[in-house]
Amino acid sequence: MLRQYKLSNYNFRLILWVLILSILGIMVVGSAEADYMSRQILGLVLGMILMIVFSLMDYTWILNFNWFIYLGAIILLLLVIVSSLGSSGGGATRWLTIGGFRFQPSDIAKIMLILFFARFFEDREEKINTLRTILTSVILIGIPLFLILREPDLSTTIVLALVFCAIIFTAGLSYKIILGILVICIPIGVIFISLIMQPEQSLIQDYQLTRIYAWLYPDEYPSDSMQQQNSIKAIASGQLYGKGLDNDDVESVKNGGFVSQDQTDFIFAVAGEELGFIGCCIIVLLELLISLECFLTARKARTLSGTLIACGVGFLVSIQSFVNIAVATGLLPNTGLTLPFVSYGLTSLVSFCIGIGFVLNVGLQAKKY
């Protein structure tokens, strides 16, 4: 389980990017909602401890229990829906409350599923392009996707599906098969979009459809588009250098209450307003650097499973960052998703730190070492 590693092989650069971004996140969260700052600090301390612990644990040994990891993820997601332990918020049931602790299983499940499919595809490396392997993997990812969608949590469902696609592509899926899938999926996607735009459709929930309409026609849906429009205005108002952290401007997002969940889903709006264009660029750059370090680690991994773990975490950070920032800037319809290492949320922060811990261990066992 534990191996001898050289300290010189430890990727301190990756830890530095994570630490800087997380500290910046604590400052912005504290400015948005002062009461949450101490909790976010606690989350970072716990996350860094777990990151170091998992970075020193042999990932190849942990992957021997890949089916237990998968079942654990499914059980956590099931408990949210079918048990009395599930707790609601914002019209959705996405959390579990056990022993006074409240956490979001879907955040933990993302990392667990990356680990599972890393071993799953490694065991079937020579059969990755067979119909049996593809269908089996689709069914296996379909189960947790269905459970997350039932919460409902469409944004997490989409992000996890995209991460799965990235993992199976990295595992060696043939370009011919990918092209064939695209030929089938594109017209299906067009049909799906046309269907959900019809009145009295039942494919997605009414509030989700309203968000799409509000995004496309904000002037016709002022109450539903107000939060996203205010986010855009807040980012623009920060101009180059921002208004500064903990400012007392009554027209600011945090003081005026113009955007709900400004400490989580719309933390980028607070960052844009208070840190300006330069602050936003620093956040985007740090998210990018963390993703790039994961991809560089993947290139040097000594096993396919190591490559898939590092790529999976890298894609998760980059895709989720893109979605969160795109929502805050109006490029995508409004949906709830945290900005990695920046938004308030102990489960999110700790889960990402654990994922980085596994990437660090992959790096410690790289080919050149």
ZICOR-V188960 format. One record per residue. N is the residue number from 0. RES is the residue in one letter. SS is DSSP state (~ for helix, > for strand, _ for the rest). PSI is psi as a letter, one per 30 degrees, with the letter a starting at -180 (none if undefined). OMEGA is omega in radians with two decimals (* if undefined). Layout:
n->N res->RES ss->SS psi->PSI omega->OMEGA
n->N res->RES ss->SS psi->PSI omega->OMEGA
//
This chain:
n->0 res->M ss->_ psi->e omega->3.09
n->1 res->L ss->> psi->k omega->-3.12
n->2 res->R ss->_ psi->l omega->3.07
n->3 res->Q ss->_ psi->k omega->3.14
n->4 res->Y ss->_ psi->l omega->3.07
n->5 res->K ss->_ psi->k omega->-3.13
n->6 res->L ss->~ psi->e omega->-3.13
n->7 res->S ss->~ psi->f omega->-3.13
n->8 res->N ss->~ psi->f omega->-3.11
n->9 res->Y ss->_ psi->k omega->-3.10
n->10 res->N ss->_ psi->i omega->-3.14
n->11 res->F ss->~ psi->f omega->3.13
n->12 res->R ss->~ psi->e omega->3.11
n->13 res->L ss->~ psi->e omega->3.11
n->14 res->I ss->~ psi->e omega->-3.14
n->15 res->L ss->~ psi->e omega->3.13
n->16 res->W ss->~ psi->e omega->3.14
n->17 res->V ss->~ psi->e omega->-3.10
n->18 res->L ss->~ psi->e omega->3.14
n->19 res->I ss->~ psi->e omega->-3.12
n->20 res->L ss->~ psi->e omega->-3.13
n->21 res->S ss->~ psi->e omega->3.09
n->22 res->I ss->~ psi->e omega->3.07
n->23 res->L ss->~ psi->e omega->3.09
n->24 res->G ss->~ psi->e omega->3.12
n->25 res->I ss->~ psi->e omega->-3.14
n->26 res->M ss->~ psi->e omega->-3.12
n->27 res->V ss->~ psi->e omega->3.10
n->28 res->V ss->~ psi->e omega->3.13
n->29 res->G ss->~ psi->e omega->3.10
n->30 res->S ss->~ psi->e omega->-3.14
n->31 res->A ss->~ psi->e omega->-3.12
n->32 res->E ss->_ psi->j omega->-3.04
n->33 res->A ss->~ psi->e omega->-3.10
n->34 res->D ss->~ psi->f omega->-3.08
n->35 res->Y ss->~ psi->f omega->-3.03
n->36 res->M ss->~ psi->e omega->-3.12
n->37 res->S ss->~ psi->e omega->3.11
n->38 res->R ss->~ psi->e omega->3.13
n->39 res->Q ss->~ psi->e omega->3.07
n->40 res->I ss->~ psi->e omega->3.09
n->41 res->L ss->~ psi->e omega->3.12
n->42 res->G ss->~ psi->e omega->3.13
n->43 res->L ss->~ psi->e omega->3.12
n->44 res->V ss->~ psi->e omega->3.12
n->45 res->L ss->~ psi->e omega->-3.14
n->46 res->G ss->~ psi->e omega->3.14
n->47 res->M ss->~ psi->e omega->3.10
n->48 res->I ss->~ psi->e omega->-3.14
n->49 res->L ss->~ psi->e omega->3.10
n->50 res->M ss->~ psi->e omega->-3.14
n->51 res->I ss->~ psi->e omega->-3.14
n->52 res->V ss->~ psi->e omega->-3.11
n->53 res->F ss->~ psi->f omega->3.10
n->54 res->S ss->~ psi->f omega->-3.14
n->55 res->L ss->_ psi->f omega->3.10
n->56 res->M ss->> psi->k omega->-3.10
n->57 res->D ss->_ psi->j omega->-3.09
n->58 res->Y ss->~ psi->e omega->3.14
n->59 res->T ss->~ psi->e omega->3.08
n->60 res->W ss->~ psi->e omega->3.13
n->61 res->I ss->~ psi->e omega->-3.11
n->62 res->L ss->~ psi->f omega->3.03
n->63 res->N ss->~ psi->f omega->-3.13
n->64 res->F ss->~ psi->h omega->-3.02
n->65 res->N ss->~ psi->e omega->3.14
n->66 res->W ss->~ psi->e omega->3.04
n->67 res->F ss->~ psi->e omega->3.09
n->68 res->I ss->~ psi->e omega->3.14
n->69 res->Y ss->~ psi->e omega->3.14
n->70 res->L ss->~ psi->e omega->3.10
n->71 res->G ss->~ psi->e omega->3.11
n->72 res->A ss->~ psi->e omega->-3.14
n->73 res->I ss->~ psi->e omega->-3.14
n->74 res->I ss->~ psi->e omega->3.12
n->75 res->L ss->~ psi->e omega->-3.13
n->76 res->L ss->~ psi->e omega->3.10
n->77 res->L ss->~ psi->e omega->-3.12
n->78 res->L ss->~ psi->e omega->3.13
n->79 res->V ss->~ psi->e omega->-3.01
n->80 res->I ss->~ psi->e omega->-2.93
n->81 res->V ss->~ psi->f omega->-3.07
n->82 res->S ss->_ psi->l omega->3.11
n->83 res->S ss->_ psi->f omega->-3.14
n->84 res->L ss->_ psi->f omega->-3.14
n->85 res->G ss->> psi->k omega->3.12
n->86 res->S ss->> psi->k omega->-3.01
n->87 res->S ss->> psi->l omega->3.09
n->88 res->G ss->> psi->k omega->3.12
n->89 res->G ss->_ psi->g omega->3.10
n->90 res->G ss->_ psi->g omega->-3.13
n->91 res->A ss->> psi->l omega->3.08
n->92 res->T ss->> psi->j omega->-3.04
n->93 res->R ss->> psi->g omega->-3.02
n->94 res->W ss->> psi->l omega->3.00
n->95 res->L ss->> psi->k omega->3.07
n->96 res->T ss->> psi->j omega->-3.11
n->97 res->I ss->> psi->k omega->3.12
n->98 res->G ss->_ psi->h omega->3.13
n->99 res->G ss->_ psi->f omega->3.12
n->100 res->F ss->> psi->k omega->-3.13
n->101 res->R ss->> psi->k omega->-3.12
n->102 res->F ss->> psi->l omega->-3.08
n->103 res->Q ss->_ psi->j omega->-3.08
n->104 res->P ss->~ psi->e omega->-3.10
n->105 res->S ss->~ psi->e omega->3.09
n->106 res->D ss->~ psi->e omega->3.12
n->107 res->I ss->~ psi->e omega->-3.11
n->108 res->A ss->~ psi->e omega->3.12
n->109 res->K ss->~ psi->e omega->-3.13
n->110 res->I ss->~ psi->e omega->-3.13
n->111 res->M ss->~ psi->e omega->-3.12
n->112 res->L ss->~ psi->e omega->3.04
n->113 res->I ss->~ psi->e omega->3.11
n->114 res->L ss->~ psi->e omega->-3.12
n->115 res->F ss->~ psi->e omega->-3.07
n->116 res->F ss->~ psi->f omega->3.04
n->117 res->A ss->~ psi->e omega->3.11
n->118 res->R ss->~ psi->e omega->-3.12
n->119 res->F ss->~ psi->e omega->-3.11
n->120 res->F ss->~ psi->f omega->3.07
n->121 res->E ss->~ psi->e omega->3.12
n->122 res->D ss->~ psi->f omega->-3.10
n->123 res->R ss->_ psi->h omega->-3.06
n->124 res->E ss->~ psi->e omega->-3.11
n->125 res->E ss->~ psi->f omega->-3.09
n->126 res->K ss->~ psi->g omega->-3.03
n->127 res->I ss->_ psi->f omega->-3.07
n->128 res->N ss->_ psi->g omega->3.09
n->129 res->T ss->_ psi->l omega->-3.12
n->130 res->L ss->~ psi->e omega->-3.11
n->131 res->R ss->~ psi->e omega->-3.14
n->132 res->T ss->~ psi->e omega->-3.12
n->133 res->I ss->~ psi->e omega->-3.13
n->134 res->L ss->~ psi->e omega->3.13
n->135 res->T ss->~ psi->e omega->-3.13
n->136 res->S ss->~ psi->e omega->3.12
n->137 res->V ss->~ psi->e omega->3.10
n->138 res->I ss->~ psi->e omega->-3.11
n->139 res->L ss->~ psi->e omega->3.09
n->140 res->I ss->~ psi->f omega->-3.12
n->141 res->G ss->~ psi->e omega->-3.12
n->142 res->I ss->~ psi->e omega->3.10
n->143 res->P ss->~ psi->e omega->3.10
n->144 res->L ss->~ psi->e omega->3.11
n->145 res->F ss->~ psi->e omega->-3.12
n->146 res->L ss->~ psi->e omega->3.12
n->147 res->I ss->~ psi->e omega->3.12
n->148 res->L ss->~ psi->f omega->-3.14
n->149 res->R ss->_ psi->f omega->-3.02
n->150 res->E ss->_ psi->e omega->-0.06
n->151 res->P ss->_ psi->k omega->3.11
n->152 res->D ss->_ psi->i omega->-3.06
n->153 res->L ss->~ psi->e omega->-3.08
n->154 res->S ss->~ psi->e omega->3.10
n->155 res->T ss->~ psi->e omega->3.09
n->156 res->T ss->~ psi->e omega->-3.13
n->157 res->I ss->~ psi->e omega->-3.13
n->158 res->V ss->~ psi->e omega->-3.13
n->159 res->L ss->~ psi->e omega->3.09
n->160 res->A ss->~ psi->e omega->3.12
n->161 res->L ss->~ psi->e omega->3.10
n->162 res->V ss->~ psi->e omega->3.08
n->163 res->F ss->~ psi->e omega->3.12
n->164 res->C ss->~ psi->e omega->3.13
n->165 res->A ss->~ psi->e omega->-3.13
n->166 res->I ss->~ psi->e omega->-3.11
n->167 res->I ss->~ psi->e omega->3.05
n->168 res->F ss->~ psi->e omega->3.12
n->169 res->T ss->~ psi->e omega->-3.14
n->170 res->A ss->_ psi->f omega->3.06
n->171 res->G ss->_ psi->g omega->3.12
n->172 res->L ss->_ psi->k omega->-3.07
n->173 res->S ss->_ psi->k omega->3.09
n->174 res->Y ss->~ psi->e omega->3.14
n->175 res->K ss->~ psi->e omega->3.12
n->176 res->I ss->~ psi->e omega->3.12
n->177 res->I ss->~ psi->e omega->3.12
n->178 res->L ss->~ psi->e omega->3.12
n->179 res->G ss->~ psi->e omega->3.11
n->180 res->I ss->~ psi->e omega->3.13
n->181 res->L ss->~ psi->e omega->3.12
n->182 res->V ss->~ psi->e omega->3.14
n->183 res->I ss->~ psi->e omega->-3.00
n->184 res->C ss->~ psi->e omega->-3.10
n->185 res->I ss->~ psi->e omega->3.11
n->186 res->P ss->~ psi->e omega->3.09
n->187 res->I ss->~ psi->e omega->3.11
n->188 res->G ss->~ psi->e omega->3.11
n->189 res->V ss->~ psi->e omega->3.12
n->190 res->I ss->~ psi->e omega->-3.14
n->191 res->F ss->~ psi->e omega->-3.14
n->192 res->I ss->~ psi->e omega->3.13
n->193 res->S ss->~ psi->e omega->-3.14
n->194 res->L ss->~ psi->e omega->-3.09
n->195 res->I ss->~ psi->f omega->3.11
n->196 res->M ss->_ psi->f omega->3.13
n->197 res->Q ss->_ psi->k omega->3.10
n->198 res->P ss->_ psi->k omega->3.10
n->199 res->E ss->_ psi->g omega->3.05
n->200 res->Q ss->_ psi->l omega->-3.09
n->201 res->S ss->_ psi->g omega->-3.10
n->202 res->L ss->_ psi->e omega->3.05
n->203 res->I ss->_ psi->l omega->-3.08
n->204 res->Q ss->_ psi->l omega->-3.05
n->205 res->D ss->~ psi->e omega->-3.09
n->206 res->Y ss->~ psi->e omega->3.10
n->207 res->Q ss->~ psi->e omega->3.10
n->208 res->L ss->~ psi->e omega->3.12
n->209 res->T ss->~ psi->e omega->3.12
n->210 res->R ss->~ psi->e omega->3.12
n->211 res->I ss->~ psi->e omega->3.11
n->212 res->Y ss->~ psi->e omega->-3.14
n->213 res->A ss->~ psi->e omega->3.10
n->214 res->W ss->~ psi->e omega->-3.11
n->215 res->L ss->~ psi->e omega->-3.08
n->216 res->Y ss->_ psi->i omega->-3.07
n->217 res->P ss->_ psi->e omega->-3.13
n->218 res->D ss->_ psi->f omega->-3.13
n->219 res->E ss->_ psi->f omega->3.14
n->220 res->Y ss->_ psi->i omega->-3.02
n->221 res->P ss->~ psi->e omega->-3.10
n->222 res->S ss->~ psi->e omega->-3.12
n->223 res->D ss->~ psi->f omega->-3.13
n->224 res->S ss->~ psi->f omega->-3.02
n->225 res->M ss->~ psi->e omega->-3.07
n->226 res->Q ss->~ psi->e omega->-3.13
n->227 res->Q ss->~ psi->e omega->3.11
n->228 res->Q ss->~ psi->e omega->3.09
n->229 res->N ss->~ psi->e omega->3.08
n->230 res->S ss->~ psi->e omega->3.12
n->231 res->I ss->~ psi->e omega->3.14
n->232 res->K ss->~ psi->e omega->-3.14
n->233 res->A ss->~ psi->e omega->3.12
n->234 res->I ss->~ psi->e omega->3.14
n->235 res->A ss->~ psi->e omega->-3.08
n->236 res->S ss->~ psi->f omega->3.13
n->237 res->G ss->_ psi->f omega->-3.13
n->238 res->Q ss->_ psi->b omega->-3.01
n->239 res->L ss->_ psi->e omega->-3.03
n->240 res->Y ss->_ psi->f omega->3.13
n->241 res->G ss->_ psi->l omega->-3.12
n->242 res->K ss->_ psi->f omega->-3.13
n->243 res->G ss->_ psi->k omega->3.10
n->244 res->L ss->_ psi->k omega->3.10
n->245 res->D ss->_ psi->h omega->3.10
n->246 res->N ss->_ psi->l omega->-3.10
n->247 res->D ss->_ psi->g omega->3.11
n->248 res->D ss->_ psi->k omega->-3.07
n->249 res->V ss->_ psi->f omega->-3.13
n->250 res->E ss->_ psi->g omega->-3.14
n->251 res->S ss->_ psi->l omega->-3.12
n->252 res->V ss->~ psi->e omega->-3.03
n->253 res->K ss->~ psi->e omega->-3.12
n->254 res->N ss->~ psi->e omega->-3.10
n->255 res->G ss->~ psi->f omega->-3.13
n->256 res->G ss->_ psi->h omega->-3.09
n->257 res->F ss->_ psi->f omega->3.14
n->258 res->V ss->_ psi->k omega->3.08
n->259 res->S ss->_ psi->l omega->-3.13
n->260 res->Q ss->_ psi->h omega->-3.12
n->261 res->D ss->_ psi->f omega->3.12
n->262 res->Q ss->_ psi->f omega->-3.11
n->263 res->T ss->_ psi->d omega->-3.02
n->264 res->D ss->_ psi->e omega->-3.07
n->265 res->F ss->_ psi->h omega->3.12
n->266 res->I ss->~ psi->f omega->-3.13
n->267 res->F ss->~ psi->f omega->3.08
n->268 res->A ss->~ psi->e omega->3.10
n->269 res->V ss->~ psi->e omega->3.13
n->270 res->A ss->~ psi->e omega->-3.14
n->271 res->G ss->~ psi->e omega->-3.12
n->272 res->E ss->~ psi->e omega->-3.01
n->273 res->E ss->~ psi->f omega->-3.13
n->274 res->L ss->~ psi->f omega->3.08
n->275 res->G ss->~ psi->a omega->-3.12
n->276 res->F ss->~ psi->e omega->-3.14
n->277 res->I ss->~ psi->e omega->3.12
n->278 res->G ss->~ psi->e omega->3.10
n->279 res->C ss->~ psi->e omega->3.13
n->280 res->C ss->~ psi->e omega->3.11
n->281 res->I ss->~ psi->e omega->3.12
n->282 res->I ss->~ psi->e omega->3.13
n->283 res->V ss->~ psi->e omega->-3.14
n->284 res->L ss->~ psi->e omega->-3.14
n->285 res->L ss->~ psi->e omega->3.07
n->286 res->E ss->~ psi->e omega->3.14
n->287 res->L ss->~ psi->e omega->3.14
n->288 res->L ss->~ psi->e omega->3.11
n->289 res->I ss->~ psi->e omega->3.12
n->290 res->S ss->~ psi->e omega->-3.13
n->291 res->L ss->~ psi->e omega->3.09
n->292 res->E ss->~ psi->e omega->3.09
n->293 res->C ss->~ psi->e omega->-3.13
n->294 res->F ss->~ psi->e omega->3.09
n->295 res->L ss->~ psi->e omega->3.07
n->296 res->T ss->~ psi->e omega->3.14
n->297 res->A ss->~ psi->e omega->-3.12
n->298 res->R ss->~ psi->f omega->-3.07
n->299 res->K ss->~ psi->g omega->-3.09
n->300 res->A ss->_ psi->k omega->-3.10
n->301 res->R ss->_ psi->f omega->3.11
n->302 res->T ss->_ psi->l omega->3.08
n->303 res->L ss->~ psi->e omega->-3.14
n->304 res->S ss->~ psi->e omega->3.09
n->305 res->G ss->~ psi->e omega->3.09
n->306 res->T ss->~ psi->e omega->-3.10
n->307 res->L ss->~ psi->e omega->3.09
n->308 res->I ss->~ psi->e omega->-3.10
n->309 res->A ss->~ psi->e omega->3.10
n->310 res->C ss->~ psi->e omega->-3.13
n->311 res->G ss->~ psi->e omega->3.12
n->312 res->V ss->~ psi->e omega->3.12
n->313 res->G ss->~ psi->e omega->3.11
n->314 res->F ss->~ psi->e omega->3.13
n->315 res->L ss->~ psi->e omega->3.13
n->316 res->V ss->~ psi->e omega->-3.07
n->317 res->S ss->~ psi->e omega->-3.12
n->318 res->I ss->~ psi->e omega->-3.11
n->319 res->Q ss->~ psi->e omega->3.08
n->320 res->S ss->~ psi->e omega->-3.14
n->321 res->F ss->~ psi->e omega->-3.11
n->322 res->V ss->~ psi->e omega->-3.13
n->323 res->N ss->~ psi->e omega->-3.11
n->324 res->I ss->~ psi->e omega->3.12
n->325 res->A ss->~ psi->e omega->3.09
n->326 res->V ss->~ psi->e omega->-3.11
n->327 res->A ss->~ psi->f omega->-3.12
n->328 res->T ss->_ psi->g omega->3.06
n->329 res->G ss->_ psi->g omega->3.13
n->330 res->L ss->_ psi->f omega->3.12
n->331 res->L ss->_ psi->l omega->3.08
n->332 res->P ss->_ psi->l omega->-3.11
n->333 res->N ss->_ psi->k omega->3.09
n->334 res->T ss->_ psi->l omega->-3.05
n->335 res->G ss->_ psi->j omega->3.13
n->336 res->L ss->_ psi->k omega->-3.09
n->337 res->T ss->_ psi->l omega->3.02
n->338 res->L ss->_ psi->j omega->-3.04
n->339 res->P ss->_ psi->k omega->3.07
n->340 res->F ss->_ psi->f omega->-3.10
n->341 res->V ss->_ psi->e omega->-3.10
n->342 res->S ss->_ psi->l omega->3.02
n->343 res->Y ss->_ psi->k omega->3.12
n->344 res->G ss->_ psi->j omega->-3.06
n->345 res->L ss->~ psi->e omega->-3.13
n->346 res->T ss->~ psi->e omega->3.14
n->347 res->S ss->~ psi->e omega->-3.10
n->348 res->L ss->~ psi->e omega->-3.11
n->349 res->V ss->~ psi->e omega->-3.14
n->350 res->S ss->~ psi->e omega->3.11
n->351 res->F ss->~ psi->e omega->3.10
n->352 res->C ss->~ psi->e omega->3.09
n->353 res->I ss->~ psi->e omega->3.10
n->354 res->G ss->~ psi->e omega->3.10
n->355 res->I ss->~ psi->e omega->3.08
n->356 res->G ss->~ psi->e omega->3.10
n->357 res->F ss->~ psi->e omega->3.10
n->358 res->V ss->~ psi->e omega->3.11
n->359 res->L ss->~ psi->e omega->3.13
n->360 res->N ss->~ psi->e omega->3.06
n->361 res->V ss->~ psi->e omega->3.12
n->362 res->G ss->~ psi->e omega->3.12
n->363 res->L ss->~ psi->f omega->-3.13
n->364 res->Q ss->_ psi->g omega->-3.09
n->365 res->A ss->_ psi->l omega->-3.07
n->366 res->K ss->_ psi->e omega->-3.01
n->367 res->K ss->_ psi->f omega->3.12
n->368 res->Y ss->_ psi->none omega->*
//
